[in-house]
Each structure stands twice: as C-alpha cells, then as structure tokens.
C-alpha cells in the first residue's frame, strides 16, 4: 500500500495538468530505507511527448546527487498518461528500474489541463510483473501544528 499525503497527490496532478498534452514525469523522495514519500521533484520530460516520457539525464544526475547528500531515495516514480488510462504500458514496465519504488500514474485523458476528473493509481513493478496497490491519501501536513 502507498501511503501518501494529499499535498503530494495534488502536486503530481497539477504537474500532469500543466504538462498536458505531453506526459509529465518526476519522483518523490523520502528518507533512505523508508517507504515514506516526502519531497515532490517534478522533472522535465526530455522527449516532450504525449505518448512517452524519459527523464533528462543531466537533471536526473543532479537530483540523484541531491538525494544522496540528503540521505534520500526514490519512493515514488510518477508520470502521466494523456490519452489512456492510468495503467503501465509495456514501455513503462520495461523501463521500471527502481524495485523499491511505487509507480504512480496520473491519467489526464478526460480533463486535460482543465479541472475535472483524473485517475491516480499506484503499482509495484518487479521483474516485469505489474501489481496494483491501494493508495491511502493522508491529510497534508499542518506546518502550524509542528513542534520543534
């Protein structure tokens, strides 16, 4: 099960709408060894395509360095589908290289850039096998209620 805060879900959806009709992509980082997604990292779709995404290699390297320095790892890999359902394509499955990650797909097929219905689904992809998992959306953290 993916447990994720509402603000991170909202961030993925906003990114997907902003990049529509091209696929949006990015990652959500969390503490190393944890399954807790904390920091949304929207990335550039180097292919600028409505049917495919590819992380920009130089951006991916820079983000990897930042995560390494902060003792973070990828918890979620996300991207959007602009004309199809939120389900991994054969290409998505073949490029799934983070065995610990949740793969989240956001479909903007019905609404595009406009407010309206989107589908957000999460999957585990291990050795070419796709397994859908539940998503538990948690309230956004309340900065006012935090104590030091």
VOPAGU-2260 file (C-alpha; in pm, 1 decimal, decimal comma):
REM VOPAGU-2260
SITE   aa  ch    i         X         Y         Z
SITE  UNK   A    0       0,0       0,0       0,0
SITE  UNK   A    1     117,4     350,9     -82,8
SITE  UNK   A    2      59,2     598,3     199,3
SITE  UNK   A    3      93,3     949,8      63,3
SITE  UNK   A    4     -13,2    1297,4     171,8
SITE  UNK   A    5    -280,9    1490,5     -13,4
SITE  UNK   A    6     -39,1    1772,6     -98,9
SITE  UNK   A    7     190,6    1530,0    -283,8
SITE  UNK   A    8    -103,1    1384,3    -478,8
SITE  UNK   A    9    -218,5    1738,0    -560,9
SITE  UNK   A   10     135,2    1823,3    -677,0
SITE  UNK   A   11     150,5    1525,6    -915,2
SITE  UNK   A   12    -192,3    1610,4   -1057,5
SITE  UNK   A   13    -100,1    1978,7   -1100,7
SITE  UNK   A   14     221,3    1880,4   -1281,6
SITE  UNK   A   15      30,3    1639,2   -1507,5
SITE  UNK   A   16    -222,7    1910,0   -1597,1
SITE  UNK   A   17      46,4    2173,3   -1656,6
SITE  UNK   A   18     241,2    1949,8   -1899,0
SITE  UNK   A   19     -68,2    1816,7   -2082,3
SITE  UNK   A   20     -81,8    1723,1   -2371,5
SITE  UNK   A   21     273,0    1592,9   -2308,6
SITE  UNK   A   22     337,2    1334,7   -2041,1
SITE  UNK   A   23     466,4    1474,9   -1712,9
SITE  UNK   A   24     719,2    1285,8   -1501,0
SITE  UNK   A   25     902,3    1307,6   -1173,7
SITE  UNK   A   26     986,8    1138,4    -848,2
SITE  UNK   A   27     900,4    1172,3    -482,6
SITE  UNK   A   28    1193,3    1129,7    -247,0
SITE  UNK   A   29    1189,2    1007,9     110,2
SITE  UNK   A   30    1435,2     910,1     381,2
SITE  UNK   A   31    1669,2     630,4     278,7
SITE  UNK   A   32    1533,1     292,0     386,3
SITE  UNK   A   33    1186,4     434,4     445,6
SITE  UNK   A   34     867,1     391,2     246,9
SITE  UNK   A   35     752,5     745,4     329,8
SITE  UNK   A   36     722,3     985,8      34,8
SITE  UNK   A   37     803,5    1341,6     145,6
SITE  UNK   A   38     952,6    1560,9    -128,8
SITE  UNK   A   39     797,9    1605,3    -473,9
SITE  UNK   A   40    1054,4    1652,1    -750,2
SITE  UNK   A   41     884,2    1739,3   -1081,8
SITE  UNK   A   42    1118,2    1667,0   -1371,3
SITE  UNK   A   43    1144,9    1752,8   -1738,8
SITE  UNK   A   44    1015,4    1503,4   -1992,6
SITE  UNK   A   45    1318,8    1503,0   -2222,6
SITE  UNK   A   46    1107,2    1353,8   -2502,3
SITE  UNK   A   47     832,0    1619,0   -2473,6
SITE  UNK   A   48     588,8    1357,9   -2597,7
SITE  UNK   A   49     218,5    1287,7   -2541,4
SITE  UNK   A   50     287,3     912,3   -2550,9
SITE  UNK   A   51     624,4     860,9   -2383,0
SITE  UNK   A   52     843,2    1004,7   -2108,7
SITE  UNK   A   53    1213,6     999,0   -2042,2
SITE  UNK   A   54    1394,8    1176,2   -1759,2
SITE  UNK   A   55    1650,6    1431,5   -1874,4
SITE  UNK   A   56    1984,2    1260,7   -1795,7
SITE  UNK   A   57    2161,0    1571,1   -1660,1
SITE  UNK   A   58    1862,3    1662,4   -1442,5
SITE  UNK   A   59    1838,2    1303,4   -1319,3
SITE  UNK   A   60    2207,8    1305,5   -1225,2
SITE  UNK   A   61    2172,4    1633,7   -1034,8
SITE  UNK   A   62    1866,4    1507,9    -845,0
SITE  UNK   A   63    2046,1    1182,2    -762,3
SITE  UNK   A   64    2335,1    1382,7    -616,0
SITE  UNK   A   65    2093,2    1593,1    -408,6
SITE  UNK   A   66    1914,7    1282,8    -277,5
SITE  UNK   A   67    2247,5    1112,6    -195,8
SITE  UNK   A   68    2362,6    1418,3       0,7
SITE  UNK   A   69    2031,4    1430,1     191,9
SITE  UNK   A   70    2024,0    1051,8     263,3
SITE  UNK   A   71    1711,3    1019,6      49,5
SITE  UNK   A   72    1598,8     767,7    -206,6
SITE  UNK   A   73    1321,3     742,8    -463,9
SITE  UNK   A   74     997,3     630,0    -301,7
SITE  UNK   A   75     764,2     713,2    -593,7
SITE  UNK   A   76     826,7     736,4    -967,5
SITE  UNK   A   77     533,3     910,0   -1133,3
SITE  UNK   A   78     422,7    1006,9   -1478,7
SITE  UNK   A   79     103,5    1090,5   -1660,0
SITE  UNK   A   80     -89,9     934,2   -1942,0
SITE  UNK   A   81    -263,5    1194,8   -2152,0
SITE  UNK   A   82    -486,1     979,7   -2372,0
SITE  UNK   A   83    -508,8     644,2   -2195,7
SITE  UNK   A   84    -596,2     500,1   -1857,9
SITE  UNK   A   85    -362,2     515,8   -1558,8
SITE  UNK   A   86    -205,3     174,0   -1614,2
SITE  UNK   A   87     159,6      95,0   -1700,2
SITE  UNK   A   88     229,0      43,0   -2069,7
SITE  UNK   A   89     470,3    -223,9   -2192,6
SITE  UNK   A   90     732,0      50,9   -2225,5
SITE  UNK   A   91     666,1     167,9   -1868,0
SITE  UNK   A   92     717,6    -187,3   -1744,2
SITE  UNK   A   93    1036,5    -238,9   -1944,3
SITE  UNK   A   94    1191,1      80,8   -1802,0
SITE  UNK   A   95    1089,1      22,5   -1438,5
SITE  UNK   A   96    1432,7      19,3   -1273,4
SITE  UNK   A   97    1358,7     104,5    -908,2
SITE  UNK   A   98    1245,8    -218,0    -735,0
SITE  UNK   A   99    1166,1     -39,2    -406,9
SITE  UNK   A  100     954,0     229,5    -576,5
SITE  UNK   A  101     583,4     276,9    -608,7
SITE  UNK   A  102     497,3     361,2    -970,7
SITE  UNK   A  103     215,3     615,6    -977,1
SITE  UNK   A  104      26,2     701,2   -1292,4
SITE  UNK   A  105    -198,7    1003,9   -1333,8
SITE  UNK   A  106    -437,9     998,6   -1629,0
SITE  UNK   A  107    -546,2    1336,5   -1763,5
SITE  UNK   A  108    -725,0    1173,0   -2058,6
SITE  UNK   A  109   -1067,9    1304,1   -1953,5
SITE  UNK   A  110    -981,8    1654,0   -1834,8
SITE  UNK   A  111    -653,7    1762,9   -1993,5
SITE  UNK   A  112    -533,1    2090,6   -1840,5
SITE  UNK   A  113    -876,2    2182,0   -1705,5
SITE  UNK   A  114   -1014,7    2097,7   -1361,9
SITE  UNK   A  115   -1204,6    1775,0   -1383,2
SITE  UNK   A  116   -1168,0    1404,3   -1338,3
SITE  UNK   A  117    -825,8    1246,2   -1319,2
SITE  UNK   A  118    -731,2     894,4   -1227,0
SITE  UNK   A  119    -441,1     831,7    -987,9
SITE  UNK   A  120    -328,1     471,4    -943,8
SITE  UNK   A  121     -22,1     307,6    -787,8
SITE  UNK   A  122     163,6      -6,4    -891,6
SITE  UNK   A  123     462,0    -215,7    -795,3
SITE  UNK   A  124     663,3    -336,7   -1092,2
SITE  UNK   A  125     909,5    -615,8   -1016,8
SITE  UNK   A  126    1080,6    -823,1   -1284,2
SITE  UNK   A  127     816,6    -727,5   -1539,8
SITE  UNK   A  128     521,6    -815,8   -1316,6
SITE  UNK   A  129     271,1    -535,3   -1253,0
SITE  UNK   A  130      70,9    -540,0    -930,6
SITE  UNK   A  131    -175,6    -265,0    -848,9
SITE  UNK   A  132    -177,0    -147,8    -489,6
SITE  UNK   A  133    -411,0      59,2    -278,4
SITE  UNK   A  134    -339,7     425,4    -213,4
SITE  UNK   A  135    -413,3     572,4     127,6
SITE  UNK   A  136    -423,6     950,2      94,3
SITE  UNK   A  137    -331,6    1119,6     421,1
SITE  UNK   A  138    -411,8    1477,2     522,3
SITE  UNK   A  139    -148,3    1729,9     419,8
SITE  UNK   A  140      98,7    1804,0     698,5
SITE  UNK   A  141      -1,6    2104,7     906,9
SITE  UNK   A  142     301,3    2328,8     940,9
SITE  UNK   A  143     119,1    2527,8    1211,7
SITE  UNK   A  144      89,6    2221,9    1434,8
SITE  UNK   A  145     452,5    2110,2    1415,9
SITE  UNK   A  146     672,8    2146,0    1719,5
SITE  UNK   A  147    1049,5    2156,8    1738,3
